[in-house]
């Protein structure tokens, strides 16, 4: 399996605001129904970079109906 890495320009050129909003709406609907598994963030302190890395894994059971507008 290959991992596709996107830079900011790639995201700006390909992310459609309406689809992002649709995806976020679906995520909130799944969370409200209890169909989201979201463990606490994990932090890795990186003092050599004066920062940290935060991992925010989640699983959402999102159905087509969650994002359909009538």
N, C-alpha and C positions, 0 to 999 in steps of 0.2 A: 504494500500500500504506500502511495506517495502522499506527502503532505503539501498542500498548496499554501504558500506564504504570500500574503497580500500586503502591499504597502498602502499608505494613506491615499495616494493617487488612484490605486486600483479600486479601493473601496468607494472613493468619491465618484469614480467613473461608472461603477456598476451597481451601487446600492440605490434602489428606488425608494424614496421616502414613503410612498403609499404602501409598498410591500413590507417595509420595516415596521410601520405602524400596525399593519395587519398581523405581523408576527408577534409583536408585543401584546396586542389585544388578545391573541390566542393564548399566549403565555399566562396572562392574568386570568383568563377564563379557566385554564387548566388548574392554576393555583387555587382559585376560588372553589372549584369542585373537589379539591383534594387530590388531583391527579398530577402533582408535581413533587418530585423528590429533590430537595435542595439542602444538602448538608452545609454546615458552617464553612466559611472561607478558611482556606489554609494560607498561612503567611510564611514566607521564607525571607528572613532578614538578610540584606545584601549591603553591609556597611561599606564594602570597597567601592560600591557605586552610589553610596549615600541614598539608598532606597530599599525597596523590597519587591518581592514578586507575590502576587495574590492570585490564588487559584479559586475559581468560583464554579465548580461543577454543578450540573443540574440535569434532571431528566424530566421532560414534560410529555404527558400523554395527550397530544393535541389532535383533535379530529377536524375534518374539513368544516363541519358545522360551526366550529368555534370562530372561524374567521369569515364566514359568509354573511354578507349584509343583505337584508331584505328590502 
